[in-house]
Amino acid sequence: MVFNSNIFLFAFFPVVFALFWATRSKRLRYVILTVSSYVFYGYWDWRFCGLLLLSSLISFFTAIEVDRAESRRRRRLWMATSISIDLAILGFFKYYNFFISNIYGAVTALPPPLLHVVLPVGISFYTFHTISYIVDVANGKVRATRDIFEYLTYVSLFSQLVAGPIVRFRQIEEDLEQIDHAPQEDQVATGIGFFIVGMIKKCIIADSIAREIDPMLATYQGLSCAGAWAAALGYTFQLYYDFSGYSDMAVGLGHLFGIRIPQNFDSPYQATGIRDFWRRWHISLSTWLRDYLYIPLGGNRRGEVRTNINLLATMLLGGLWHGASWTFVAWGGLHGTLLILDRKLDFIRERLPVALDRAVTFLLVIVGWVLFRSTSFEMAGQWLQKMVSPGQGFGGVSAPLLLWCALCLWAVNFVPETWGFRFRMSRQWAVAYAAAFFVAYLFMNGAKTVFLYYQF
């Protein structure tokens, strides 16, 4: 099930919303959100629900044991057990075929023993939820909850289950504890506003761009120089508006149930430098990688060489997290390298005009997205080669794509993020909400297009 579908908009959400606010019992509200989230998730494939429940139960009970442990060694043992199981599940379903193919390809000519493994939607996201929870309990940043349905609500919350943001338990613990409170008008207004803005980003902007660039990239061998640049720029905007649109919708749905989900984007294409870009892009992932991988590896506390190694290792694993493909690993390696250079070249960047610094950063990000979007190194190589070959010509670019790229280039530089708006409840605002929803729904036109980050 996806947010931009008739079954969600006109059946699932209204029923869950009505049931949730019809009761005032904290425990019953947990149950309603948990059951509805499993229905939402099981709509893809009911078998996924068992894996989600298993992962949740393991981390729930091991966190209690961590909380009870009297020695640091015992706490670490329970934490390591839970994390190992989580990573083993993720590794099998997402990476088994990838690694076994590469291992067999390197050491033998025999065909690898591949398995027909269906990748559970959102497994990377909810695995990071459970890992962050168990680590935070072990580090004393949060107490392990004894309410199983409160925890199941946290892990499976349908608004952010399949594509984030990656929410830590301590970030929404207060809201979960107060979930039996009456609805607040400002939260309802924020929820409606965020959801509709996200729908506009996804259905009007991202999907319109996708209709232009998907056919171009399906036959990337025939791209002209201008076409290669237009496709790269188009994908840069498609990915941003698709993913930030999803994040806005997730935040909006959270507010409608009294849960404040943190910000995930902060005008990333206005970044000055790659470090600044990662402070603004997919904030929940970048901060997760920082807190649960980069800092435990040593961060920047053990000298420059070790810092560079930690940065590169973190970004390589961050790239692999996105998918079982060497192009994702290369994308992560590229950004790791750029982060290292960004630190070393601070003295040069400080002398650059802000506009130039932003333009260079944006260009580097676009090059990275070519790797990210490519299904193979061959595709990435040809795409990049055409971008630097004026002799390839300047045809094959549609007027709608040029218009969308121009509008998006203006918008990402001058239109604030959704968090910069204050939504209200009044007759005038209600009319605006209804009109905006209607226009976005017309663009949706019955098409159930999946969000790009569902594949991760």
Buried (B, 14 or more C-beta within 10 A) or exposed (E): BBBBBEEBBEEBBEEBBEBBBEEEEBEBBBBBBBBBBBBBBBBBEEEBBEBBBEBBBBBBBBBBBBBEBEEEEEBEBBBEBBBEBBEEBBBEBBBBBBEBBEEBEEEEEEEBEEEEEEBBBBBBBBBBBBBBBBBBBBEEBBBBBEBBBBBBBBBBBBBBBBBBBBBBBBBBBEBBEEBBEEBEEEBBBBBBBBBBBBBBBBBBBBBBBBBBBEEBBEEBEEBBBBBBBBBBBBBBBBBBBBBBBBBBBBBBBBBBBBBBBBBBBBBBBBBBBBBBBBBBBBBBBBBBBBBBBBBEBEBBEEEEEBBBBBBBBBBBBBBBBBBBBBBBBBBBBBBBBBBBBBBEEEEEBEEBEEEEBBEBBBEBBBBBBBBBBBEEEEBBEBBBEBBEEEEBEEEBBBEEBBEBBEEBBEBBEEEEBBBEEEBBBEEEBEEBBEEBBEBBBEBBEEEEBBBBBBEB
